[in-house]
Amino acid sequence: MADEVYQDNVYAEGSAFHSFKKVLMEMGPPYSDSVELASFHSISKGFMGECGLRGGYMEVVNLHPEVKAQLTKMVSVRLCPPVPGQLLLDAVMDPPKPGEPSYERFQAEKEAVLGALAEKARLTQEMLNRTPGMRCNPVQGAMYAFPRIEIPARALDAAKEKKQAPDMFFCMRLLEETGICVVPGSGFGQKEGTYHFRMTILPPTEKLKLLLEKLGQFYTKFVQEFS
């Protein structure tokens, strides 16, 4: 299963999106005609980010005929998405082309959105890495950062007493004391013995700066409390 909704959200220099289907076809037989693949895309994310509208598609390749028949049956008996979502999906899949009246405006708006996200990705990495004990790799794409944090031994003990994962303990304290909501890294298959959290880079730039400053201040206080 390939979630390819962030195919336009690539910020790292020299990086590019490669679709799973394209790679699979380039591998040739026996992979291209036997590996089962389902690719997903949506109007609710990506650079469009029309979260209030629902629409998307799934393409399946090499799916077993019996499984495909059951999938078709399941999709057929469900309600279809609202008409506005279907219209927007059509616009996303067939955007303005060079020479058409709206092409230049479309390109300008798309570049502005992706440019702003790229700047916020850079800002997030930079500000998180200023705080001792926090490390954040470059946000190469999508809309999220996944920084690693060091958690003191006493905090590990406190988390154990509450029967919480250490990163969950940290995230709950962060939420309770600052109102900042992030997601524990333990839900994303982090390496055992390491601790992370996942956060979005979507807030407006000025609000994101304040959030990151507040986050860094809380982490410093958290470490001091449990050292």
C-alpha positions in Angstrom: 0.0 0.0 0.0 1.5 3.3 -1.1 0.3 6.6 0.5 1.4 9.0 -2.2 -0.6 12.1 -1.1 2.5 14.2 -0.5 4.0 13.7 -3.9 4.2 17.5 -4.5 5.5 18.3 -1.0 9.2 17.7 -1.6 11.5 20.3 -0.1 15.1 18.8 0.1 17.4 20.0 -2.6 18.1 17.2 -5.1 15.2 15.1 -4.0 12.2 14.1 -6.1 9.1 12.1 -5.9 9.1 8.6 -7.4 5.8 6.8 -7.7 5.7 3.2 -6.5 4.0 2.1 -9.7 6.7 3.7 -11.9 9.4 2.0 -9.9 7.6 -1.3 -10.0 7.1 -1.2 -13.7 10.8 -0.2 -14.2 11.8 -3.3 -12.2 10.3 -5.5 -14.9 9.2 -9.1 -14.6 8.7 -11.0 -12.4 8.0 -8.0 -10.1 6.1 -5.8 -12.5 3.5 -8.4 -13.2 3.2 -10.1 -9.8 3.7 -7.6 -6.9 0.3 -6.4 -5.7 0.2 -2.6 -5.3 -2.5 -0.2 -4.1 -1.7 3.6 -4.5 -3.7 6.3 -2.7 -4.1 10.0 -3.3 -6.4 12.6 -1.8 -7.5 16.3 -2.1 -7.4 16.6 1.7 -3.7 16.8 2.0 -0.7 17.5 -0.3 -0.2 21.1 -1.4 -4.0 21.4 -1.9 -4.8 20.8 1.7 -8.6 21.1 1.2 -9.3 19.4 4.5 -12.9 20.3 4.6 -13.6 18.5 1.4 -13.5 14.8 0.9 -12.3 13.1 -2.3 -9.6 10.8 -3.4 -8.8 7.7 -5.4 -7.1 4.3 -5.2 -5.4 2.5 -8.0 -4.7 -1.2 -7.7 -2.1 -3.1 -9.8 -1.8 -6.9 -10.0 -4.5 -7.4 -7.4 -5.7 -11.0 -7.1 -9.0 -11.2 -9.2 -11.0 -12.5 -6.2 -9.7 -9.8 -3.9 -10.4 -7.2 -6.5 -14.0 -8.4 -7.0 -14.6 -8.1 -3.2 -13.0 -4.6 -3.2 -15.2 -3.5 -6.1 -18.3 -4.9 -4.3 -17.4 -3.1 -1.1 -16.8 0.3 -2.8 -20.0 -0.1 -4.9 -22.3 -0.4 -1.9 -20.9 2.6 0.0 -22.1 6.1 -0.4 -20.1 8.2 -2.9 -18.2 11.4 -1.7 -20.1 14.7 -2.0 -20.1 16.3 -5.4 -17.8 19.3 -4.5 -15.1 16.8 -3.5 -15.5 15.0 -6.8 -15.3 18.2 -8.7 -12.1 19.3 -6.9 -10.5 15.9 -7.4 -11.1 16.4 -11.2 -9.4 19.8 -11.0 -6.4 18.3 -9.1 -6.0 15.5 -11.6 -6.3 17.8 -14.6 -4.8 21.1 -13.5 -4.4 24.2 -15.8 -1.9 23.6 -18.7 0.6 26.1 -20.2 -1.2 28.5 -22.5 -4.6 28.3 -20.7 -6.0 31.4 -19.0 -5.6 30.3 -15.4 -2.2 28.5 -15.8 0.1 31.4 -14.6 -2.1 32.1 -11.5 -2.3 28.4 -10.7 1.5 28.0 -10.9 2.0 31.1 -8.8 -0.3 30.0 -6.0 1.1 26.4 -6.0 4.7 27.7 -5.8 3.7 30.1 -3.0 2.1 27.3 -0.9 5.0 24.9 -1.4 7.6 27.6 -0.9 6.0 28.6 2.4 6.0 25.0 3.5 9.6 24.6 2.5 10.6 27.6 4.6 8.6 26.3 7.6 10.3 22.9 7.2 13.7 24.6 7.4 12.6 26.8 10.3 11.3 23.8 12.3 14.6 21.8 11.9 16.7 24.9 12.8 14.8 25.9 15.9 14.4 22.4 17.3 18.1 21.7 16.9 18.9 24.8 19.0 17.6 23.1 22.1 20.2 20.8 23.8 18.8 17.2 23.9 16.7 17.6 20.8 17.7 16.5 17.4 15.7 16.9 14.2 16.7 15.7 10.8 15.9 17.8 7.7 12.2 17.8 7.0 12.6 16.6 3.4 8.9 16.5 2.5 5.2 16.1 3.7 4.1 18.3 6.6 5.6 16.8 9.7 8.8 16.8 11.7 9.9 13.8 13.8 12.5 15.1 16.3 14.4 12.8 18.7 14.5 13.7 22.4 16.6 12.5 25.3 14.5 11.6 28.3 16.2 11.6 31.8 16.2 8.4 33.9 13.9 9.9 36.5 11.4 10.8 33.8 11.6 7.2 32.6 10.8 6.1 36.2 7.9 8.6 36.5 6.4 7.3 33.2 6.7 3.7 34.4 4.8 4.6 37.6 2.0 6.1 35.4 2.1 3.0 33.2 2.8 5.2 30.2 5.4 5.0 27.4 8.2 7.6 28.1 7.4 9.6 25.0 3.7 9.5 25.8 4.5 10.8 29.3 6.5 13.7 27.8 3.7 14.5 25.3 1.0 14.5 27.9 3.1 16.9 30.2 3.7 19.1 27.2 -0.1 19.2 26.4 -1.1 19.8 30.0 1.4 22.6 30.7 1.6 24.4 27.4 -1.5 23.4 25.3 0.9 22.1 22.5 -0.4 18.8 21.1 2.2 16.5 19.5 2.1 12.7 18.9 4.4 10.2 20.7 6.9 8.6 18.4 6.1 5.1 19.9 3.2 5.0 17.5 5.5 5.2 14.5 7.9 2.3 15.0 10.8 4.2 16.5 13.9 2.3 17.3 13.7 0.7 20.8 15.5 2.8 23.4 14.9 6.0 21.5 12.2 8.6 22.0 10.6 11.0 19.5 7.5 13.0 18.9 5.7 13.9 15.7 4.5 17.5 15.0 3.1 19.4 12.1 4.8 22.3 10.4 1.5 23.8 9.2 0.9 26.7 11.5 1.4 30.2 10.1 5.1 31.1 10.3 4.9 33.6 13.1 2.8 31.2 15.2 5.1 28.3 14.4 8.1 30.4 15.7 6.2 31.0 19.0 5.2 27.3 19.2 8.8 26.1 18.7 10.2 28.6 21.2 7.6 27.5 23.8 8.3 23.8 23.0 12.1 24.3 23.5 11.5 26.2 26.8 9.3 23.4 28.1 11.7 20.7 27.1 14.6 22.5 28.9 12.4 22.8 32.0 11.3 19.1 31.7 14.9 17.9 31.7 15.9 20.1 34.6 12.9 18.8 36.6 13.9 15.2 36.2 17.7 15.5 36.3 
